[in-house]
Amino acid sequence: MLLKIPNNILLLSPKRSLLLCQLTHNKLYRIPFCSFTMLARNWRWGTSLAFQFLTARAFQSSYSTGIGSSMAYNRQQLPAFVRGGGGASLLTTTTLSVSTTTATTDGTATVSIDSDNEEHNNPLLKSWKSEPFQLPPFKSINPSHFEPALDAAMKAHLSDLEAIASSPSNDFDSILAAYDRAGSLLSKIGSVYGNYTSSLNTPEMQAVQTKMAPVLSRHSSKAYDIPGLFEKIEIMYEVREEKLKSGEWNAEQTRLAERVYIAFIRKGAKFDAVKKGEYADIQAELASLQTNFMQNVLKDEETWEILLTEENMEGCPSDIIAAARQAAIDRKKGSSDHVITLGRSMVEPFLSYASRRDLRQAVFEAFSKRGEFSPERDNLKIAVDILRLRKRQAELHGKESFAEYKFEDTMAQTPESGMKLLTDVWVKARDAATKERELMEDFLTEKGQVLDGGIQPWDWRYYAEQVRQAKFNFDENEMKPYLSLDAVTNAVFDVSNKLYGLEYVKRDDIVGYHSDVNVYEVRKEEKLVAIFLHDNYARPFKSSGAWMSEFRTQNKNLLPGSDPIEAIPIVVNNNNFSKGSEDTLLSFDDGITLFHEMGHGHHGMLSDATYCTLASTNVLKDFVELPSQLMEHWLSEPVVLKKHAKHYQTGEIVPGDLIKRFKAAELFNEGFATCEYNACAMLDIALHSLSAYGDDFDLAKFEENYLQEQGMPQGIIMRHRPAHFLHLFATSSYASGYYVYQWAQVLDNDVFAAFEETGDVFDSETAERCRACIYSTGNTAAPEELFKKFRGRDPDVTYMLKNKGLTSQ
């Protein structure tokens, strides 16, 4: 794929639903179900991407995330359980055993499970048909249920795959359609497991996660090594073009054959037995290390706090003071105490407004050293161990580096292509950030202030706000009263309706997995198209960041007689906003995050693929952020602000003059923000491009030297330093892939320009084309083909540079 880029830059350019064995006491139900994906997206937040559940389908080449799938998050993109670590009493668990396996005519396997009364009462293994929309039975689930349920589901999954491998038929339905449905029980239970390890990750749940991470990894390796299975997949791959040409298969079936085959190859299907054994060992060890890495960050975020008085918070707006007071109440502090935690939605406002430099420094240094607090939780060592394993993984595939292996299955295709975009933008952003710092230094001189050591990282946001107010007569706190969580949620629902016709009906009668969660029916022209869960608040045992995930993926590949509800996706968006004592007021960046995750939500809710493997967010990593980042553009549109930005107390619409001043100041400090991100993305590729990590390899020293070589502006550090870089080390999903946000910015700015060119950002024809080419197609076609179908040409980077204010740099 070719992107048009100035300055001579050239860029080249999971789950299915096999027969789901739904188990009750010696009874068998056949219920197709799609597996779980997570997108932990939005680089502004940094994502958890922490859960280590491997999707049931053998197609998945890595643990689903979040991130961010996202990931998110993933995606791909990825933790309460019951809040505060409490919850229902743990049940005694025992082992379920597979007693009977019978192949069916469609190549799936039916499995009968012997179980005692306690296992019969496991809500994860019982039928969910009595639950609204067959949602998980949240009220009944506790951490002890997961291990026996996952054990049973893994056995059923292997039986599904063995049935395909032994099928006497080599037709599409017997092999690929059946494979797309395989492991449905594991997908179903795994979706709950993955969401709990990100959103409800109590100590009890963490113990389960630690134990199950290598077990699930071993299962994944085994699922790709069923005797005879790859041979079946290879047959389908080899006849795909002939079948397409003859009209026997359509383009989506051909794409499924290609993507499943590629997944097997990337999981080592052609390795000999010795290599397969080593590869499985590597994957299992990575699963454990990545789980430890994530849990260490979570522990640092849970345990660190700074206790303040209201006087200590001089300069902070009232909503931040209220959030700090609420945090103190939640942590059972004194009646006049205020607490700053390490949640980004609390840290960044404090750094932007708190007048006491010493307190800003204390908060910043703790925030930037997460993962390094204790020698017992040494994430730098864990990260180096992960890097060495990934290097060996790449060597087994015949690659020089993990980056080379990872980029092979992306739009960018090579690390050089990804780095070329990053470094070009880096030079422009670095120059812009230097000018921003000079403006702050001039401001300090005018005020007669001298900072010891000059502008430091804990100073930058504070003085940037001072300059923004002086230069543009704009204080972001003026906007906050008009951006309550309720107002921004109403705005995103309205934008969703205007663009894609979706209507959100709140269901207060349906219980989510936590009291913070709101549940909605999503309808289009009265037809149910999705169930949407919105989990917006930070809390103990919830991973930091923001992400989209699914409890059920859209799917048309259902067995005859299936309940139609099984085709309807269940999508959940997680944010981490600091809950206010009354209304929760958002910064504009918070609002962008909410819109971003709804873009991922649209990707899941509007999905219209036949096969779960290709549905929703199961796309190439550097395409998956296009739907999310595209959605961000609408929040800053005056037509949206004038309708929805209402004062949380008076209901007054935001004044036009305030919108004008906001738009004038919108690009100020963009150099800083871009440098923060680009430094992370460049270091990611550079780190994973190394040919060796010697016994004396020092990751902290590598970071220091690399940033010095790149000319990192004084007063800026990486947005995510290695010891807490969850995108990279809590999952492999975004490893050597953090560049994807900027790659997708090229795409999303170009796509939004198509709306602007019509003169109406809600132009119905453009919106329908966008739905058809970007949101509904999943991975049914190559992403470069989808973009060209929408735009009529290859992407042009000019729109991104212009919208970042970098075209004149």
Secondary structure, 3 states (H helix, E strand, C coil): CEEEECCCEEEECCCCCCCCEEEECCEEEECCCCCCCEECCCCCCCCCCCCCCCCCCCCCCCCCCCCEECCEECCCCCCCCCHHHCCCCCCCCCCCEEEEEEECCCCCEEEEEECCHHHHCCCCCCCCCCCHHHCCCHHHCCHHHHHHHHHHHHHHHHHHHHHHHCCCCCCHHHHHHHHHHCCHHHHHHHHHHHHHHHHCCCHHHHHHHHHHHHHHHHHHHHHCCCCCHHHHHHHHHHCHHHHHHHCCCCHHHHHHHHHHHHHHHHCCCCCCHHHHHHHHHHHHHHHHHHHHHHHHHHHHHHHCCEEECCHHHCCCCHHHHHHHHHHHHHCCCCCCCEEECCCHHHHHHHHHHCCCHHHHHHHHHHHHCCCCCCHHHCHHHHHHHHHHHHHHHHHHCCCCCHHHHHHCCCCCCCHHHHHHHHHHHHHHHHHHHHHHHHHHHHHHHHHCCCCCCCCCHHHHHHHHHHHHHHHHCCCHHHHHHHCEHHHHHHHHHHHHHHHHCCEEEECCCCCCCCCCCEEEEEEECCEEEEEEEEEEECCCCCCCCCEEEEEECCCCCCCCCCCHHHHCCEEEEEEEECCCCCCCECCHHHHHHHHHHHHHHHHHHCCCCCCHHHCCCCCCHHHHHHHHHHHHHHHHCHHHHHHHCECCCCCCECCHHHHHHHHHHCCCCHHHHHHHHHHHHHHHHHHHCCCCCCCCCCHHHHHHHHHHHCCCCCCCCCCCCHHHCHHHHCCCCCCCCCCHHHHHHHHHHHHHHHHHHCCCCCCHHHHHHHHHHHHCCCCCCCHHHHHHHHHCCCCECHHHHHHCCCCCC
